[in-house]
């Protein structure tokens, strides 16, 4: 069964961002929060837009007007940083492990 959790990672656009602190992501079209699935799909909880991570672009506070596609290595790195224990419950950590495993299968 596919599970969804909030997308809470550092900016995965390493070419223009040095931010390593995780943050929540929001859909630029409608402002809805973004969730990530164990199949590595991203979904806006407000408008329902849902597609594979490769089809999304990202921005953060360091480059708020610039949206960039990301590569698998940078996305994996951001997900791995977000895995550091900081009050996450066991279910969230297990879901994160599934997401990282699936992403590794896709990029290797």
N, C-alpha and C positions, 0 to 999 in steps of 0.2 A: 504494500500500500504506500502511495506517495504521501510524504509528510511535508509540511510547510512551516518555516520559521521566519521571523523578521530578518531582513538583510541588515546586518550590523557588522561592518568590516571597515578597515582603513581604505582610503582611496586606492583603487586598483590601477590607476593611470600613473605608472611609475615614471613615464617620460616627462611629466610636467608637475608632479606632486611629490612632496616628501613627507606628507602626513602619514603617520603611523598609528594614530589614535583612531579606534573604531568609531563609526558614527552610523546613524540610520540614513537610509536613502528614500527619496520621495520622487514620484513620477512628475516630470516637468510639465506634462500636459494638464494634469488635474490636481496635483498636490497629494495624491494618495500615497500611503506608505507602501514600500516594496517588500515582498516576501520572496524567499528562495525555497525551491523544492529539492527533495532528494534525487530528482532527475535533472537537477541544475537548470531548471526553468525559473524565470523571474515573473512575478505577477503583481500588478497594482491592485490593492484591496478596494480602491474606490471605483475605478472605471472597468476593472477586470482585464485590462490588457495583459496577455500572457504569452511569452515566447522564450525560446532558448537564450541562454546568457550571451551567446555570440551576436545576437541581434540587438542588444542594448548598448547605449552609450552612457558614459559616466562623467560627472563633474563633482567637485567638492568646493569647500571654502577657498582653497588656493587657486582654483580656476573655475569660478562659478559661471562664467559666460562661455566656457569652452567645454563642449561635450565630445568625448573621445571613445572610440572602440577600444576594447582591451584584449590582451592576449591571454592564453591559458595559464602561462607561467606567472604572470602578475596577479591574475585572479586567484590562483592557487596560493600564492604567497600571502595575499590579503586574507583569504579564508583561514590559512594556518595561523596567522597572527591573532585572528579573532578567536581561535580555539584556546588561547591561553586562559586558564581558569580565572574567573573573576566573578564569582557568584552565580555562574550558570548552573542550572539544574542538570541532573544526569540525563534526562530526556533530550534536552537541547544539545548537550555534548554528543550524545549518540547520533542525533540527526546530523550534526556538523560532520562527524566522522563519515557518515554515509555520503554526504554531499562531496566531501574531499575525495573519497574513494571513487565516486562516479566521475568527477572532474579529471582525476588522474587517468582513468580508463580512456577518457575522450582525448586527452592531449598527448598521451604516450604512444 
